[in-house]
């Protein structure tokens, strides 16, 4: 189980390169160990990072979205981190 994040990272990297070998739609990078980032759009404006570097796996979503035409400002989100939580159910 300890190697699972590294295997997932390598598998996602291989899949992205197989589907888009020229990186025209998706740019793949590895910001750190057991992490893989997919950047979408012109200049990688939106990115999704799968992070298996900690004890709890996470998906981090962020980006910069231009506002207005011509661009007057931009909405920047450094990262929203989504992690699994234990669910509790109640039955009535």
C-alpha positions as CSV (number, residue, x, y, z in Angstrom):
1,X,0.0,0.0,0.0
2,X,2.9,2.4,0.6
3,X,3.8,2.4,-3.1
4,X,0.2,3.0,-4.3
5,X,0.6,6.8,-4.6
6,X,3.7,6.4,-6.8
7,X,1.9,3.8,-8.9
8,X,-1.1,6.0,-9.4
9,X,1.1,9.0,-10.3
10,X,3.0,7.0,-12.9
11,X,-0.2,5.5,-14.3
12,X,-1.9,8.9,-14.7
13,X,1.2,10.3,-16.3
14,X,1.4,7.5,-18.8
15,X,-2.3,7.8,-19.6
16,X,-2.1,11.6,-20.2
17,X,0.9,11.2,-22.5
18,X,-0.8,8.4,-24.4
19,X,-4.0,10.4,-25.0
20,X,-2.2,13.7,-25.7
21,X,1.5,13.0,-26.7
22,X,2.1,16.6,-27.9
23,X,0.7,18.1,-24.7
24,X,-1.6,20.4,-26.8
25,X,-4.6,20.1,-24.4
26,X,-3.1,18.9,-21.2
27,X,0.3,19.6,-19.7
28,X,1.5,17.1,-17.1
29,X,4.1,18.0,-14.4
30,X,5.2,16.5,-11.1
31,X,5.5,19.3,-8.5
32,X,6.7,16.9,-5.9
33,X,7.1,13.2,-4.9
34,X,3.9,11.2,-5.4
35,X,2.2,14.3,-7.0
36,X,1.0,14.8,-10.5
37,X,-0.5,18.0,-11.9
38,X,-2.6,18.4,-15.0
39,X,-2.8,21.9,-16.4
40,X,-5.6,22.8,-18.9
41,X,-6.2,25.8,-21.1
42,X,-4.0,28.5,-22.5
43,X,-1.0,28.8,-20.3
44,X,-2.3,26.2,-17.9
45,X,-4.9,28.5,-16.4
46,X,-6.7,25.7,-14.6
47,X,-4.9,22.9,-12.9
48,X,-5.8,19.7,-11.0
49,X,-3.2,18.1,-8.8
50,X,-3.4,14.5,-7.5
51,X,-1.4,14.5,-4.2
52,X,-0.4,11.3,-2.6
53,X,2.5,12.8,-0.7
54,X,0.8,12.8,2.7
55,X,-0.9,10.1,4.6
56,X,-4.2,11.3,3.2
57,X,-4.6,11.4,-0.6
58,X,-6.0,14.6,-2.0
59,X,-7.1,16.4,-5.2
60,X,-6.2,20.1,-5.4
61,X,-8.0,22.3,-7.9
62,X,-6.8,25.8,-8.7
63,X,-6.2,28.3,-11.5
64,X,-6.5,31.8,-12.8
65,X,-9.6,32.8,-14.8
66,X,-9.6,36.2,-16.7
67,X,-12.6,38.4,-16.1
68,X,-13.9,40.8,-18.7
69,X,-13.0,41.6,-22.3
70,X,-10.5,43.2,-22.4
71,X,-9.3,41.5,-19.3
72,X,-9.9,43.9,-16.3
73,X,-9.0,41.4,-13.6
74,X,-8.7,37.7,-12.9
75,X,-10.1,35.3,-10.4
76,X,-7.1,33.4,-8.9
77,X,-7.6,30.3,-6.8
78,X,-4.2,29.0,-5.5
79,X,-5.8,25.7,-4.5
80,X,-8.9,24.0,-3.1
81,X,-7.8,20.8,-1.4
82,X,-10.3,18.0,-1.5
83,X,-9.7,15.0,0.8
84,X,-11.7,12.0,1.7
85,X,-13.5,11.9,5.1
86,X,-14.9,9.1,7.1
87,X,-18.7,9.0,6.5
88,X,-21.1,8.1,9.2
89,X,-24.5,6.9,8.4
90,X,-27.6,6.8,10.6
91,X,-30.3,4.4,10.0
92,X,-33.8,5.0,11.3
